[in-house]
Amino acid sequence: MVRPLPAKLVAIGLVAGVLSALFGVGGGIAIVPLLLLVCAFAPREAAATSLGAVAITALGGVVLYALRGDVRVGHAALVGLPAMAGALAGTGLQQRISGTTLTFAFAAMLSGIAVWLIIG
């Protein structure tokens, strides 16, 4: 793999942070495609890097929201703990499918979400 320029990674992080704050998205929706297209990451590397970046982003965001008293810790746990279990299951599944299949499945998911948003 060609090493991406740090400036590209910083730009991807800024885009993801803005999208995350505006729409509640950033990881899979912005970081993964940008790492694939701009930095030529392999699909597994892009997904793993995105998860690491989202952890940092989430920590920053939750601290600011908590200072305002907007975090419902119980509800966050009810969503977050099963999400963690799902992430473990998804990681195991991802290791069993090809990078090409993963890329097509990701594109199909994003397309489906786009259609759902437009129609819904």
SULURGI-V310848 format. One record per residue. PHI is phi in degrees with one decimal (* if undefined). Layout:
BEGIN
[[PHI] [PHI]]
END
This chain:
BEGIN
[[*] [-75.4] [-72.0] [-71.8] [-68.3] [-54.9] [-62.3] [-65.0] [-65.7] [-63.5] [-62.5] [-61.2] [-61.6] [-64.3] [-60.3] [-62.7] [-64.5] [-65.6] [-63.2] [-62.3] [-69.5] [-74.4] [-122.3] [76.6] [-125.9] [168.5] [-67.6] [-68.1] [-78.1] [-112.3] [-65.3] [-60.9] [-60.5] [-67.4] [-64.9] [-67.0] [-85.6] [-87.7] [-110.3] [56.5] [-71.0] [-73.4] [-53.9] [-66.5] [-64.2] [-64.2] [-63.8] [-65.7] [-64.3] [-61.2] [-60.8] [-63.6] [-67.0] [-65.4] [-59.8] [-67.5] [-60.8] [-62.1] [-61.0] [-60.9] [-66.5] [-66.0] [-62.3] [-66.0] [-65.0] [-64.3] [-61.5] [-88.4] [79.5] [-95.0] [-89.5] [-97.5] [-59.1] [-61.2] [-67.7] [-60.7] [-67.5] [-66.6] [-91.2] [-69.8] [-66.4] [-64.2] [-63.6] [-64.3] [-62.2] [-63.7] [-65.2] [-65.6] [-65.7] [-63.6] [-64.4] [-62.9] [-66.3] [-59.4] [-70.4] [-101.0] [-116.0] [-72.4] [-61.2] [-65.8] [-61.2] [-61.3] [-63.6] [-65.0] [-63.7] [-64.6] [-61.9] [-64.2] [-62.4] [-62.9] [-64.4] [-61.1] [-64.0] [-60.7] [-62.6] [-59.2] [-64.6] [-69.6] [-76.2] [-71.5]]
END
